[in-house]
Amino acid sequence: MKSNYLRTLSFILATFVLASAAFAQVPDPPVKKPANTPQAEAVIQKAVQFLGGEKYIGVKTQIGKGKFSIVRDGAVVSFQNFSDVIVYPDKERTDFKGGGTKSIQTNVGSTGWVFDGDQELVKIQDEKQIANYKRGIRTSLDYLLRGHWRGDAELSYIGKRPGTLGKRNDTIKLTYKDELEVEFEFADDGTPVKASYKGTSSEGEEIKEEDRYAQFIDVGGIKAPFIIDRFSGGTQTSRINYETIDFNKPVSDSIFTKPGSGKEAKKEPK
């Protein structure tokens, strides 16, 4: 992090400060607290085992279907059906349907496109949309547990935090090179509880964002959270509720290719 230097008020004041400093004892540099990386790695390994061990790590594709709901004042105000296809580590396509319209968001690495069903237009994602997608990936549970952050972030153990029913959760943190910090909490048995990080509200203010995981279901030896609740500033704003999740099904690369027209985008992917 770059340091901020005090501006010199005058030549005389600067001379006085420098002269005084010559006689002052130079303080010892601050000692950096240990990151407790082995303890944090142990938390990750316990979570991986809870989710399926090598089967979980070996997942190549994920296809999920369900409902995405907008929540206001504790109640669902609208929802859309969705189909989400992921090819790890960096390909994803999500189709939304609701109110008689369809929309699509597709990302491949640092590129992406969207289909606006209301306008029947296919558009290239702009820099902000790409950045938001990448931020979502870097704050995700899978990105942590599958180790895609390695080489781009530092892992540390924070300690225990209050959980439910008098229990306490292990908390670990990823600190990325661009200073993005993401904290993850896990129950004693390795169950992922939530991820939290700083976001920006619609008014441009900094707020705390949380993704809370629930209803873990075993699918062929791999556990996945079928409910993910998003909280912003302590208030729930949305819910992802999976109805089905399939792992390691074949996925055609063609579904990630940008369609040439809105009419083509409306077709169901094969």
N, C-alpha and C positions, 0 to 999 in steps of 0.2 A: 504494500500500500504506500502510495506516495506521501511524503511528509509535507506539512504546511509550515512555511517559515514566517516568523513574525517580521513585519516591516520595521525598518529602523526609523525611529521618530526623529532623531537628529544625530549629527556626528558626535556631539558631546556625550549624549546618552549612550551611544554605541561604544564609545571609548571607555566609559565608566563600567559598563557591563562586562566588557572584555577584560578589563583590569581586575575586576572583582572575581571573575571566573578563574583567573590564573592562580588565585590563592585558595579557591574552593576545592574540596576533595571530590574527585570524579567518582560518581556512584557506580556501583557494579551494574553491568547490564542485566536486565530482567531475565530470570530463568524461565525458559519455556516449559510449561507443564507437559508431562508425558502424555502421549495420545492414547496410551493403553490399547494399542492396536491389536495385540493378541486376544484381549478380552472381547473387543468388538468383533473380531473374526470368529470367535467362538459363538457369539450371538447369531451371526449370519449362518454358521454351519448348523446350529440347532434349528433355525427357521427352515433351512433347506431340507433337513431331514423330516421336519413336520409336514412339509408340502409334498414330499415324495422322493427326496434324495436324488439319486442319479436319474430317475425318470423325469423329475421336475427339471433338472439341469439340461437334460437332453431334448427338451421340447423345441421343435423347429417351427411349427405353425400352431396358431390358435384361432378357432372360429367360434365366436360367441354371438348369441341372439337374445334379445330381451327388450326391456323398456327403459327409456331415459326420461326422467321426470324433473320438472322444475318445481321447486318448493318455495313457498312464501308463507311466513308466519306459521310454520309447522304443518302446512297443508299443501297437497299437490294441486297446482293450478293448471298444469298442462303436461302432456307426455307424448313421446313419439316412440314408435317401434324402431329398433335398430338392428343392423347386422354388422359385426366388426370382424375383419379378417386381418390377422397379423402374421407376417413372416419375419421371424427374428433375424437380425437385431433391429432393422430400420425400415421395414415396409409395413404400411398399414392403410387399410381402406375401411371407412365407416359409411354405411348407407342409412339414412334416416327417412322414415315415412310417417306422415301424420297430417291430418286436415286435408287430405286429398292431394298432397304434394310430396315430392321426393327431393332430398338433397344428399350430396356425397362430398366427403372430404377424403382425399388420398395423399399420402406422403411416401416418398422414397428418398431416403438420405436427406440431402439438403434441397430437395425439389418437392413440388406438390401442386395439386390442382383441386378445384372445387366445382361442383355443379349446383347452381342455384335453380331449383325447380320452379320457383315463382316466376322467374324471368326466363327460364329455359336457356340459361347461358352457362357455358363452361369457361372457367377463368383460371389463370395461373395464380397460385398463391403469392402474396406479396411478402416482403421481408418480415413484417410483423407477424403474419400468420405462420410462417416457417419457424420463427423464433419461439412463438407460443407452443408450437408442436414439440420442438426440441426441449423446451423447458418441462413440458408435461412428461416427456420420456425420461428426462434426468431426475425427476422427482418421483418416479414410479417405483413400486416395490420390486417388480421383475428386474429393472435396471440395476438395482442394488444387489439383489440376491444372485443374479447371473453374472455379476462382476464386470458389466460393460463400462463401468465408471473407472476402472483401474487405469492408471496413467493420466487421468484427468482430474482426480479428486483425492483428498486425504481422508482416511477413515479414523474415527476416534470413538471412544466409549465415554458417554456422558454420566451414566450412573442409573440409579433406580428412581422411578417416579410412581406416584400413586395410581393404581389401576382400579379395577372393579372388585367389589366384595372384600375390601381390605387387603387385596393383593397389590404387588408392586411390579412395574414393567421395566425391563432392561431398555435403556435408550442409547442409541448410537447415532453418529452424525457423519454425513458426507460434506466436506468443504471443497467446492470446486475451485479451479484456478481463477475463475472470473468472480469469485467470492459468493456465489450462490451456496447457501447452506440448507441442507435438508436433514431433518431429524426423523428417526424411525423408532417406534416403540413396539416391543414384543413381550408377550406373556411368558411366564416361567417355562411353559412347555414348548415354546417356540412359535406360538400362534402370532402372526402379524396383527397388530392392533391399529396403528395409524401411522401416517406420514404427515409432517408439518413443515411449512416453509413460509417465507414472506412473499406476499403478492401485492398487487396494486388494485385499488377499488376503481369503480367507474368515475369517481371524483378525483382520481389521481393520488389518493392517500395510501400509505403503506398499511397493509392489514395481514393478519395471520391466516393462512390457508391450511386446511386439514383434509386429508382423505382418510376416512375411517372404514375399516374392513370388517365384514360380518358374514355369517352363514357360509362357512367353509364346507364344501361338498367334495367328496372323493369321486373323481372321474378316471376310471382305469388306473388307479394307483397314484394319481396326481390330485392334490387338493387345490381348490381355487376359491376365492371369495366370490359368492354370487351376489353380494350386495356391497356397493361402494358409495358411501355418503360423503358429499363435499360440504364442508363448512367454511364460511368466510367471516372472519371477525367474530367467531363464536356462534354464528347463526347458520343453520342448514339452508343451502341454496339449491341442491340437486341430489338425485339418487340414480345410480346405475343398478338395475336389477336384472341380472342374467336369468334367462329361462333354460338355456342350454349352452354348454361349452364343449367343444371337441378339440382334441389335441392331435397334432401330427397327421392331419388329413392333407392330401395333395392340394396345392393351390397353384392355379395357372398365373404366370407372370402377366398375362394379358389384362387381368382385372385392374392392374395398376397403371396401365397405359392411358394417357389422356385421350378421351374420345374426340372425334372431329366435329361433333355437333351435339346440341341438346337432345335431339331425337335419338342419337346413338347412346347417349348417357342414360336415357330412360330405360334402356333394355336391361334385363336382369343379368348380372355377371354369371359366367359359366365356370 
